[in-house]
């Protein structure tokens, strides 16, 4: 069993910064791609950023130049540094990981989500 736990969400003023963390635990052999997605009320879940095991990154157009994704493979943790936050960044942010288990199939896992609220 694999579990992903997000932390670091909260309330921040427009123009401010937050740093999200997501730690994976369980019967993990290796984690391939990891990523962050977000969902605002009444809207579909959208890509924020993804990162490969060796550090290749991809960002959604709305966050390019403001957000930075990174990871620590030794800690099975992915981070999202969010700068210059805007009210439209308000959403529940979800962590995702493509995990090869010690015994069993490879598959996607999701965290429970963490709320980010940006006030104007």
Secondary structure as UniProt FT lines:
FT   STRAND          2..7
FT   STRAND          10..13
FT   TURN            14..15
FT   STRAND          18..26
FT   STRAND          28..39
FT   TURN            41..42
FT   STRAND          46..51
FT   TURN            53..54
FT   STRAND          57..59
FT   HELIX           61..63
FT   TURN            64..66
FT   STRAND          67..72
FT   HELIX           73..75
FT   STRAND          77..82
FT   HELIX           87..89
FT   STRAND          91..101
FT   STRAND          106..110
FT   STRAND          114..119
//
